[in-house]
Amino acid sequence: MAQRLYVKGVESVQNYLDSIEKNIKNRDTNELAEDYHALKGVLANLGLKEYFQMSNDLEQTCKRWKLYANHQI
């Protein structure tokens, strides 16, 4: 059971990383923030604290960039 959950978690991480790559290319900070938020949850469930923190930092950066971009319009 634990092995299946781990494998599912690793698959989810890869899916989010693929989505993040796409959204970086598209410069879509809204989707990036959502991707990093979801990735953060998977990483927490896998007990990967350092990567969880990195994902959290990147999520917050995307949110700040969104606010900055909105003020530039």
QUIDAUR-V305197 format. One record per helix or strand of 3 or more residues. SS is the DSSP state (A for helix, B for strand). FROM is the first residue (numbers start at 1). TO is the last residue. If there is no record, write none. Layout:
((SS	FROM	TO) (SS	FROM	TO))
This chain:
((A	2	26) (A	29	45) (A	49	72))
